[in-house]
Amino acid sequence: MSSSSKRLLAKMVNKHYAKSWEEFTQLAASLEGKGQPVHVLFTGDKDENGSSWCPYCVKAAPVVQEALKVAPENSHFINVEIDRPFWKDLNNPYRKDTRTNLVFLPTLLRWKSPQRLDGERVSNKDLVEMLLSDED
């Protein structure tokens, strides 16, 4: 691998995936305190054809993926996919836990921070880039 390829790899965001509340909370806890920002995208899960049941999530996905290019190098990005029946339960932990307090899908947030976007705002390129690139 050339030195320029190694530099490119070093600047990439560390991407993680979670398919359950338990998997997400364990992963988030393991990334806390490492000195790098942790961003989380909560989205509807995908069917066998790769399509999400959540239309706003479908619209937001390419915007978020493109905006990851402006995220701080070596920061972490967790994509949490939530299945529809679990999401529809108004008592699910994504909605009830004070660390997430989700009302809409998709929701993009900086973990342990008040910075968040939800619903259609996650499809706004400028807002997503601002959230992912902001150091505060």
Secondary structure, 3 states (H helix, E strand, C coil): CCHHHHHHHHCCCEEEEECCHHHHHHHHHHHCCCCCCEEEEEEECECCCCCECCHHHHHHHHHHHHHHHHCCCCCEEEEEEECHHHHHCCCCHHHHCCCCCCCCCCEEEECCCCCEEEHHHHHCHHHHHHHHHCCC
